[in-house]
Amino acid sequence: MLEISEYLTIHDNDIEISAIRSQGAGGQNVNKVSSAIHLRFNIHTSSLPEYYKQRILNFRDNRINKEGIIVIKAQQHRTQEKNKVAAFERLKEIINRALAVQKIRRSTKPSKKSKKRRMDNKARRGKTKALRGRVLE
């Protein structure tokens, strides 16, 4: 069972894990041992609340395919166990992004003091530039 937060968990039967051979350098170890992890999580059939499912499906993430399945491939580490932990962490990160509520932006106006300070700086800068003109004889 993967614990996302104190009140949200994902059951093991919602997550499909398979071990595959890693890509890239590594020599005999890579060619012989299936240490990479392929994690598949179907959003539609999961036990997540409907609100979170919709938020996750609205993400623009390459790891989420058209069928609503999150596919994570972890192959950074040499051992299967470490790659499994890394894959779970990445899944947790995606779901936590759905839990975060965006703060509502409220438009604000600059204060009178800041407006006056800005205008004073502009006037001072203008005077400095005016002194750079030609000297009249």
C-alpha positions in Angstrom: 0.0 0.0 0.0 1.4 3.4 -1.1 0.6 6.2 1.4 0.2 9.5 -0.4 -0.9 11.5 2.6 -2.3 10.8 6.0 -5.8 10.4 4.6 -5.1 9.1 1.0 -3.6 5.7 0.2 -3.3 3.7 -3.0 -3.9 -0.1 -2.8 -1.3 -2.4 -4.2 -3.7 -4.0 -6.7 -4.1 -0.5 -8.4 -0.4 -0.5 -9.3 1.1 -2.9 -11.8 4.9 -3.4 -11.6 7.1 -5.3 -13.9 10.9 -5.7 -14.0 12.7 -5.1 -17.3 16.2 -4.8 -18.5 17.8 -1.3 -18.2 19.1 0.7 -21.1 22.5 2.3 -21.6 25.9 1.6 -20.2 26.5 -1.0 -17.5 28.1 -3.9 -19.3 27.3 -7.4 -18.1 25.0 -6.2 -15.2 22.7 -4.4 -17.6 22.6 -7.3 -20.1 22.0 -10.0 -17.5 19.8 -8.4 -14.7 16.3 -7.0 -15.0 16.8 -4.1 -12.6 14.6 -1.4 -14.3 11.1 -1.0 -13.1 8.0 -0.3 -15.3 5.2 1.0 -13.1 1.7 1.3 -14.6 -1.1 3.1 -12.7 -4.6 3.2 -14.3 -6.3 6.4 -13.1 -9.8 5.4 -14.1 -9.9 2.1 -12.2 -8.0 3.3 -9.2 -9.4 3.9 -5.7 -8.7 7.6 -5.8 -11.6 10.0 -5.3 -13.2 11.3 -8.6 -12.0 14.8 -8.0 -8.3 13.8 -7.9 -8.8 11.5 -10.9 -10.0 14.5 -13.0 -7.2 16.8 -11.8 -4.6 14.2 -12.7 -6.1 13.5 -16.1 -6.0 17.3 -16.8 -2.2 17.4 -16.4 -0.1 17.9 -19.4 2.3 15.2 -18.6 4.0 12.8 -21.0 3.8 10.0 -18.5 0.0 10.0 -18.7 -1.2 8.4 -21.9 -4.6 8.8 -23.7 -6.1 5.8 -21.9 -5.5 7.5 -18.5 -2.6 5.2 -17.5 0.5 6.7 -15.8 3.6 4.9 -17.1 6.8 5.4 -15.1 10.1 3.8 -16.0 12.7 3.9 -13.3 16.3 2.8 -14.2 18.6 5.2 -12.5 19.9 2.7 -9.8 21.7 -0.6 -10.1 19.2 -2.5 -7.9 15.6 -3.4 -8.5 14.6 -2.3 -5.0 16.0 1.2 -5.4 14.3 1.6 -8.8 11.0 0.4 -7.3 11.3 3.1 -4.5 12.2 5.7 -7.1 9.1 4.8 -9.2 6.8 5.0 -6.2 8.2 8.4 -5.3 7.6 9.7 -8.8 4.0 8.4 -8.7 3.5 10.0 -5.3 4.8 13.3 -6.7 2.3 13.2 -9.6 -0.6 12.5 -7.2 0.6 15.2 -4.7 0.5 17.7 -7.5 -3.2 17.0 -7.9 -3.7 17.5 -4.2 -2.2 20.9 -4.2 -4.8 23.6 -4.5 -3.8 26.7 -6.6 -3.9 29.9 -4.7 -6.4 32.4 -6.1 -4.7 35.5 -7.5 -6.0 38.8 -6.3 -5.1 41.9 -8.2 -3.6 44.6 -6.1 -2.9 48.3 -6.7 0.4 50.1 -6.0 0.3 52.3 -2.9 0.3 56.1 -3.2 3.8 56.2 -1.7 5.2 53.7 -4.2 3.6 55.7 -7.1 5.2 59.0 -5.7 8.6 57.3 -5.3 8.4 56.0 -8.9 7.5 59.4 -10.3 10.3 61.1 -8.3 12.9 58.6 -9.6 11.6 59.2 -13.1 11.9 63.0 -12.7 15.4 62.7 -11.2 16.5 60.4 -14.0 15.1 62.8 -16.6 17.0 65.7 -15.1 20.2 63.7 -15.2 19.6 62.9 -18.9 18.8 66.5 -19.7 22.2 67.6 -18.4 23.8 65.4 -21.1 22.6 67.6 -23.9 24.7 70.1 -25.9 26.2 73.0 -24.2 24.9 76.2 -25.7 27.3 79.2 -26.2 
